[in-house]
């Protein structure tokens, strides 16, 4: 009935197999041995392995079958899971963040937490300050985009969002298209 139940993609510039192999083994085991749904299996494997997720963000495309009376509807979702880090130029897991003034890449921007730093289940409410080294623009009190979600409270700094990003979402993070 289905050709593919899920597709898992490493979306980093490069992937170091020694860093991701253990999480990948747990992911496959969770699906085929423990019969977990693909997204839950990803949360239990890569979502709990900071080193693997730091090595490469993960894109998971998966299908759910929803029963509607006597018929079935197949819903396909694609989600990106990433590690959020202001110090590594990945605010909210978005390594493609650009300066809203000059469109300089995230490598040219200094990201810092701004104002009150939230912890626990509210960590995603922490606002950001950016200072662009290219055009010297500084912007404070930038909230996380509403389309970025925390994976779970026990997975601090792990985020997910639907993939691919829409043009509107790309504009939210300063990407010119």
N, C-alpha and C positions, 0 to 999 in steps of 0.2 A: 504494500500500500504506500509506504513512504520510501523514497530513495535515500534521503538523509534525515535523521532525527535532529542532528545538530552539526554545526561547523565551528571549530575553535581555531582562532587565528592569533598569532603573536603580532602585535602591531608596533613594536619598537623598531628603532633603526637597525639594531642587531640583537640577536637573542643568544645568550650564553647557555648552552645546554646544561652545564653543571648546576646552574642556578634554578632552572625551571623543571628539570626532569622529575624531581621528587613530587612536586605539586601536580605535574602532569600525570604521573602514576596514580596519585590519590584521586584525581579527577576521573580517570578511566575506571578505576576500581569502584568509586562511588556510583558511577552510572551502571556498569555491567555486573558488579557483584552485589551491591546494595540497592540497586534499582531506584536510585534517586533521580529526580528530574534534573535536566542539565543545569539550570540556573542554581539550584540548591547545591548540586555537586561542585559547581565553580566556587560558590561562597565557602564551602567546606574545604576546598583545596587551595586554590590561589588566593582566596580572600583571607585565609589564615596564614599565609606564607609571605611575610613582608619582603623577603629577599627575592622571591620569584616575581612578585608583582612590581618590585622596584626595578627588576631587570627588563621587564617589558609589560606594557599594558596588554590586556586581553580583550579580544572581540569574540563574543559568543552569539551565534545566530541559532535559534532553536524554534521548534514548532510545538504548539500546544493544540490538542484536539478538544474542542468544546462541543458537548452534546446539547443540541437544541431540539428537544422532543425526539422525533425519529430520525432527524438529520444531524450531520456533524459539520462543524466549521473548523477549518485549520487556520490558526492564527500564528503568523511568523513574526518573531521579534529579533532584533539585533541590538545587543547592549555592549558597551565598552566598560570594562572594569579597570580602574587605574588607582595608583597611589598618589594622594595629594601631598604636596610638599612645597611650601613657600621657598625654602632655602635651595631647593634643586630646580627652581624655575618651572614648577608644575602646580600652579595654584588650582586647587580642586581637581587635580588630575589632568589638567588641560595644558599639555606641553606646546600647543599651538597658539597660546595667548599672545596677543600683539599689543603694542602701544596704541592707544586710541588716537593719539595725536600724529605720530609719524609712521605708524604701522611697523615699527621696529620689532624684531622677533623677541621671544621670551628670554633668550640668552642675553639680550641687552637691557633687561629690566630687572631691577631689584624689587623683590616681593617681600613684604613684611605683614605680620598681623597688625591690625590697627584697632585701637579702643579696647573694649573688654574682650578678653580671650575666654571663650566658652570651652567647657570640657564635657566628657561623657557623651550622652546622646545628643547634646546640643552643640558639639564642636563645629558643625558646618555653619552655624550662625556667626562665627568669628568673621569680622570684616577685614578687608585687605587694603594696604597702601602700596602703590607702585611708584617707583622712581625710574624713569627711563634714562639710561646712560647716553643714549644717542641724541635725544632732543631736550633732555633735562626737564621734561614734564613730570610733575608730581601730582598724584590724585589720591585722595584718602576716602575712607568709608565705602569701599566697594563691596557690596554683598555678593555672596555666591549666587550664580545664576539659578533661577527657580527650577531649571530642568536638570540640575545636578543633584543626585540623591546619595545619602550615606548608605553604605551596604548594610550595616547593623551597628548597634551600640558597642558590641564587643570587638568590632573591626575598625578601630579608630584610624582615620585618614584613608580609608578605602572608600572610593566613590564609584558610582556608575551613572551612565547616561545613555540614552538611545543613540544608536549609530546607524548611518552617518548623520552628522549634524546638519540641520537645515541652514539655509542662507541667513535667516533671522538669528539663529543661535551663533553662527560664525560672526555675525555683526556684533553680537553681545560681547564677544571676547576680542574685538578689534581686528578681526581678519577681514581684509579687503577681498572682494570676490568679483 
